């Protein structure tokens, strides 16, 4: 037992073990005290106190959000019997662009917009390997557009080729008068750069803004930002592509599903950009954000695309 071991500590042949036992007696006793369960503590209780009462689901959800325990929010709402508590369900107007005539009209709307939120759907999380599956845009809250490039039903429901889409969108992206926002926009900029498209005016990045506001967070996923600031639950990506060995590519997701999911990303990002800009201003972080962090995005993108030279010798 512990007492016998400590009493014979001097007999240990290994110097490190011997000194550890000799110097650690107090810690051993303290550790034993800490893990000892006292069964004689007087606890007064009444059986009536164990009757199940209704949860204050709104307070509980807010607490889980503060603690970043997002996965527990769903469980709490399911236990409450009301899965729509504190969740906003605004009417969405999302459109899928399959004809060049409608694409031209969209380009005109984008050119006349004060802020353009956009997001790429791709085949990989690695920007230097990813192929474009589709483009989504939002220029007004709860509205947006999806331009599909690859989707399973393309043979029976043909849309636009990637070359035509890029030809129409390239002037939009490279027009310095157009202001773009995104969630981790560096990724999208890297993917587009491989198609010889360079975003001229990166105006806002919601992920970067949230990092400046809350550098202590463990995750800056758009789904979590949507819950925190908009009280709106987005479609989880796992619902579209699955997980593990059965995970599929975004190019294999049916058009109706990927269209809503993609536009939702751009729409939520558009709404968050105004909220986060105001919060940066309130916290006196606008200057470092706009003068240091934001201008660094294209620099980092170019560094990542070019890589570095190694002198192997």
C-alpha positions in Angstrom: 0.0 0.0 0.0 1.0 3.7 -0.2 2.2 3.9 3.4 4.6 0.9 3.0 6.0 2.3 -0.3 6.7 5.7 1.2 8.2 4.1 4.4 10.7 2.2 2.1 11.4 5.0 -0.3 15.1 5.0 0.6 15.4 1.5 -0.6 14.4 2.2 -4.2 17.4 1.4 -6.5 16.4 3.8 -9.3 17.6 7.3 -8.4 14.7 9.1 -10.2 12.1 6.9 -8.5 13.8 7.1 -5.1 14.0 11.0 -5.2 10.5 11.2 -6.5 9.1 9.2 -3.6 11.2 11.0 -1.1 10.3 14.5 -2.3 6.7 13.7 -3.2 5.3 12.4 0.1 3.2 15.5 0.7 1.8 15.5 -2.8 0.9 11.8 -2.5 -1.0 12.4 0.7 -2.8 15.4 -0.8 -3.7 13.5 -4.0 -5.2 10.6 -1.9 -7.2 13.1 0.1 -8.5 14.7 -3.0 -9.7 11.5 -4.6 -11.3 10.1 -1.4 -15.0 10.1 -1.5 -16.5 11.1 1.9 -19.7 9.1 2.4 -20.7 10.7 5.7 -21.5 14.2 4.5 -24.9 15.2 5.8 -27.2 15.9 2.8 -30.8 16.9 3.4 -33.2 16.3 0.5 -36.9 15.9 -0.1 -38.3 13.5 -2.8 -40.6 16.3 -4.1 -37.5 18.1 -5.2 -36.8 15.4 -7.8 -40.0 15.9 -9.7 -39.0 16.8 -13.2 -39.8 20.5 -14.1 -39.7 22.2 -17.5 -36.4 23.5 -18.7 -35.9 27.2 -19.4 -34.7 26.3 -22.9 -34.0 29.8 -24.0 -31.7 30.5 -21.0 -30.1 27.1 -21.4 -29.5 27.7 -25.1 -27.9 31.0 -24.4 -25.6 29.5 -21.8 -24.6 26.7 -24.2 -23.8 29.4 -26.8 -21.6 31.3 -24.4 -19.8 28.1 -23.4 -19.5 27.1 -27.1 -21.3 23.8 -26.5 -23.2 24.0 -29.7 -23.9 20.3 -30.1 -25.8 20.4 -26.8 -28.2 23.0 -28.1 -29.9 20.4 -30.3 -30.2 17.9 -27.5 -31.7 20.4 -25.1 -34.3 21.5 -27.6 -35.2 17.9 -28.4 -35.6 17.1 -24.7 -37.8 20.2 -24.4 -40.1 18.9 -27.1 -39.8 22.2 -29.0 -37.0 22.2 -31.6 -37.8 25.7 -32.8 -37.2 27.6 -29.6 -35.2 30.8 -30.0 -34.5 29.9 -33.6 -35.5 32.5 -36.3 -37.1 31.1 -39.5 -37.2 34.0 -41.9 -38.7 33.6 -45.4 -35.9 33.0 -47.9 -35.8 34.0 -51.6 -33.1 31.9 -53.1 -32.7 31.5 -56.9 -30.8 29.1 -59.1 -29.2 30.5 -62.3 -29.2 28.0 -65.2 -29.5 30.3 -68.2 -27.0 32.8 -69.5 -29.7 35.5 -69.9 -30.4 35.3 -66.1 -26.6 35.3 -65.4 -26.2 38.5 -67.3 -29.1 40.1 -65.3 -27.4 38.9 -62.1 -24.1 40.5 -63.2 -25.9 43.8 -63.6 -27.4 43.5 -60.1 -24.0 42.7 -58.6 -22.4 45.7 -60.3 -25.0 48.0 -58.8 -24.7 46.6 -55.3 -23.0 48.3 -52.3 -21.7 45.0 -51.0 -21.4 41.5 -52.6 -21.3 38.4 -50.4 -20.0 35.4 -52.2 -19.0 31.8 -51.6 -17.6 29.0 -53.7 -18.7 25.4 -53.5 -15.8 23.1 -54.4 -14.6 19.5 -54.4 -12.0 19.9 -51.7 -11.0 21.9 -48.6 -7.6 22.2 -50.1 -7.8 25.5 -52.2 -4.9 24.5 -54.5 -6.6 21.2 -55.4 -10.3 22.2 -55.3 -12.4 22.3 -58.5 -15.3 24.7 -58.6 -18.8 23.2 -58.2 -20.8 26.4 -58.1 -20.9 30.1 -57.1 -23.3 31.7 -54.6 -24.0 35.4 -54.1 -26.1 37.6 -51.8 -26.6 41.3 -51.9 -29.6 41.6 -49.6 -30.6 39.8 -46.4 -32.5 36.5 -46.9 -32.0 36.6 -50.7 -29.4 35.1 -52.9 -28.4 33.3 -56.1 -26.6 30.1 -57.0 -24.8 29.4 -60.2 -24.2 25.7 -60.5 -21.3 24.3 -62.6 -21.3 20.6 -61.6 -24.3 18.6 -60.3 -25.7 15.1 -60.8 -28.6 16.1 -63.0 -26.6 18.2 -65.4 -27.3 15.8 -68.3 -31.1 16.1 -68.0 -31.2 19.6 -66.7 -28.2 21.4 -68.4 -26.9 24.7 -67.1 -23.9 26.9 -67.8 -20.4 25.8 -68.5 -17.6 26.9 -66.2 -16.0 28.9 -69.0 -19.1 30.9 -69.6 -19.6 31.6 -65.9 -16.0 32.7 -65.4 -16.1 34.9 -68.5 -19.2 36.7 -67.1 -17.9 36.9 -63.5 -14.3 37.8 -64.0 -15.0 41.5 -64.6 -17.2 41.6 -61.5 -14.4 40.2 -59.3 -11.7 42.4 -60.8 -13.7 45.6 -60.6 -12.2 47.6 -57.8 -15.5 49.4 -57.3 -17.2 46.2 -56.2 -16.8 45.4 -52.5 -16.7 41.7 -51.6 -17.2 39.9 -48.3 -17.0 36.3 -47.3 -16.4 33.7 -44.6 -12.7 32.8 -44.8 -12.5 34.7 -48.1 -8.8 33.8 -48.5 -9.8 30.3 -49.5 -12.1 31.5 -52.2 -9.5 34.0 -53.4 -6.9 31.1 -53.7 -9.3 28.9 -55.7 -10.2 31.8 -58.1 -6.5 32.7 -58.6 -6.0 29.3 -60.2 -8.6 30.3 -62.8 -6.7 33.6 -63.4 -9.3 35.6 -61.4 -8.1 38.1 -58.7 -10.5 39.7 -56.3 -9.7 43.4 -56.5 -11.5 44.6 -53.4 -11.7 42.3 -50.4 -13.8 44.4 -48.1 -14.8 42.1 -45.2 -14.2 38.7 -43.8 -16.6 37.5 -41.1 -14.3 34.8 -39.8 -11.4 37.2 -39.4 -13.7 39.8 -37.7 -15.0 37.2 -35.2 -11.4 36.2 -34.4 -10.5 39.8 -33.6 -13.6 40.1 -31.4 -13.2 36.7 -29.7 -9.6 35.4 -30.0 -10.3 32.9 -27.2 -12.9 30.9 -29.2 -12.2 27.3 -30.3 -14.2 27.5 -33.5 -15.3 30.2 -36.0 -17.6 28.1 -38.1 -20.3 30.0 -40.0 -23.0 27.7 -38.4 -21.9 28.9 -34.9 -21.8 32.6 -35.9 -25.3 32.3 -37.3 -26.6 30.8 -34.1 -24.8 33.4 -31.9 -25.8 36.5 -33.9 -28.8 35.7 -36.0 -30.5 33.0 -33.9 -30.7 31.1 -37.1 -29.7 27.4 -37.6 -28.1 26.6 -40.9 -28.2 23.3 -42.8 -25.2 21.2 -41.6 -22.9 20.2 -44.3 -23.0 16.6 -43.0 -26.7 16.5 -44.1 -25.5 17.0 -47.7 -22.3 15.0 -48.1 -22.4 12.6 -45.1 -19.3 11.7 -43.0 -16.5 9.2 -42.9 -16.2 6.5 -45.6 -19.6 7.3 -47.0 -18.8 11.0 -47.5 -19.4 12.2 -51.1 -18.2 15.2 -53.1 -20.3 18.4 -53.3 -20.5 17.7 -57.1 -22.6 14.7 -56.2 -25.2 16.6 -54.2 -28.6 17.1 -55.9 -29.0 20.6 -57.3 -32.0 21.5 -55.2 -30.1 20.7 -52.0 -26.8 22.2 -52.8 -28.4 25.3 -54.2 -30.2 26.2 -50.9 -27.1 25.3 -48.8 -24.7 27.4 -51.0 -26.9 30.5 -51.1 -27.5 30.2 -47.3 -23.7 30.5 -46.8 -23.6 33.8 -48.8 -26.8 35.1 -47.3 -25.7 34.5 -43.7 -22.3 36.0 -44.4 -23.9 39.1 -45.8 -26.1 39.6 -42.7 -23.2 38.9 -40.3 -20.9 41.4 -42.0 -23.0 44.4 -40.9 -23.4 43.1 -37.4 -19.6 42.4 -37.0 -18.6 45.7 -38.6 -20.6 47.5 -35.9 -19.1 45.3 -33.1 -15.5 46.1 -34.4 -16.4 49.7 -34.3 -17.7 49.5 -30.8 -14.6 47.7 -29.5 -12.3 50.2 -31.3 -10.9 47.4 -33.5 -11.9 48.8 -36.9 -8.5 50.5 -37.5 -6.3 47.4 -36.9 -8.8 45.3 -38.7 -8.9 47.5 -41.8 -5.3 48.5 -41.8 -3.5 45.4 -40.7 -5.5 42.1 -40.8 -7.7 42.7 -43.9 -4.8 43.9 -46.2 -2.9 40.8 -45.2 -5.4 38.4 -46.8 -4.3 38.8 -50.4 -0.6 38.7 -49.2 -1.1 35.4 -47.4 -3.1 34.0 -50.4 -0.2 34.8 -52.7 2.3 33.3 -50.4 0.3 30.1 -50.1 -0.2 29.9 -53.8 3.5 30.5 -54.7 5.0 28.4 -51.8 8.6 28.8 -50.8 11.9 27.7 -52.2 14.0 25.3 -50.3 17.8 25.0 -50.5 18.0 21.3 -50.1 21.8 21.4 -49.6 
